[in-house]
Amino acid sequence: ITCDQCEYCKNGREHLCNKRIILGMNKPIIRQGGFAEFVSIPDKNIYELPKNLDIKEAPIAEPCAVALHAVEISEKELTKPIKNANALVLGSGAIGLLCGLILSKVKNCKDIVIVDPNDKRLKESLKYLNAKGFKPDNKNIFSDYFEIIFD
């Protein structure tokens, strides 16, 4: 929840607002979190779910939006098509895996490397991605090889 008054808010960069509140996350807690019996938030922060969206799929909408936003921003900054870029994804958790899936399945990126210290999570993520997977200390990761890095 942002102030709508600062320069960041007025210029569409609400994520940088100094008065931004994340439900249940600020210290001191300014607004209760999602497990509270009632939560009061501005109308601008309420989104109606599309009728065709399964209620079990709805919780992944926000992490998908984060990953898609990251990929689209990077795509604008690249000097060549993203499908021809060498991409490194740091972390195979929800956001990292989603970045990898968007790169692989939507953007047709062919050279993706995903890195994670957790063997089980890395192995699981590679089931869904056309990517190479490594631990962070692996010598196959060269610092000057990648044109785009997602952290």
N, C-alpha and C positions, 0 to 999 in steps of 0.2 A: 504494500500500500504506500503510495508516494504522495508528495505534497501538492503536485500540480502547479506550483508557483515558481520554483527555481529555474535557472537557465537549462539545466539538464532535462527537467520535465517538459518545459516549453519546446524543447528541440528533439523530442522523441527519444531521449536517452535516460528514461526513468530509472533504469538499473543503476545509475550513478548518483541518484538523489541522496543527499546527506540525511534526509529525514525519512528515508524508506524504512518501512516496518515489515518484518516477516512474521506472520502469525506464530505466536508462541516461541519465537526465537530471540527476541530482543531482551537485553538485560538493562534495566528492570523490564519485566514483561509488561508491554503496553497493551497488547491484545492477546487474549487466550488463543491457544492453538486449535487444531482441527478436532481434537478429542474432547473439547469443552462441550457442555450441553448446548450452549448458544454462542454464536460468534457473530459479532457485528462488523460488517465490512461495507465499504462504499459500493454502490451499484456498478460502477465501472470495473470492479474486480469480480463480478459474477458473470459466468458464461453458461449459457444453456447448452446442454449436451444435445447433439443431433439425435433425432429419434432413431436413426439406424445404427447408432453406436452402442454396442453391447456394454452394459454397466460393468462387466468384468474387464473390459479393455480401456475404459475411461481413465483409470489412474495412470496409465502410461502416456497419456496425451502430453503432459508437461515435460517429462524427460525427452519425448520425441521432438517436441518443439525446440528444446534446448539444442539437441543434436542437429536438427535440420537448420536451425539458425546459424550454428557454427559452420556447417558445411557451406551454406549459401554465402556467408560472409567471406569465407576463404576462397570460394569460387570466383568472387568478384576481384580478389586481390591477385590471383594467379595470372601469369602472362601467357599461359597455354591452357587448353581445355583440361578440366579436372580429371577426365577419364585417362589422360596421358601423364598425370602427375604421380610422383612417388610420395605416398602418404604414410605417415607414422601416427599411430594412435597409442597414446600413453594411458594404459589402464583398460581392462576389459570388463569393467563393471557396466551398469546400465547405460550410462551416457556414452562411454567408449564403444561398447558393442553397438549401440544405435548409430553412432557416427560411422562405424565400420559397415554396418548394414546399408546405410544410405549411400555411402561411397561405392560399395560393391554392387548392390542391387538396383539402385536408382540412377546413380551417376556413372555406372559402368567403369569405375576405376579398377585397373588391372594390377597395380603394384601397391599393395597395402601390407604394412607390417603392424602388428599389434603387440604391445609389450605389457606384461603384468608379472608381478612377483609371485602371485598365487597360481601354482600349477593347475589346480583343479578348475579355477575360473578361466584361465587361459585355454585349457583344453576344451572346455565347454563352449567358449565363444568361437573357437575355430570350427566347430560343427556347423555353424551358420554362415561363416564368412569364407570367401575365397581370398585368404590372406596367409602370410607367414606369421608365426607366433614365436616370441622369444621372451626370456627373462630379462630384466633391465640390465644386467651385467654382461649379456651376451656380446661377443666381439663382432657379430654380424651386423650390428647397428653402427653405422658410420654417421657422424654428426653433419657431414656436408652432403649426404646423399639425398635427403628428403627436401622436397619443395614445399611441403605442407605438413604441419605437425598439429595434432589435436591433443590437448592436455586436459 
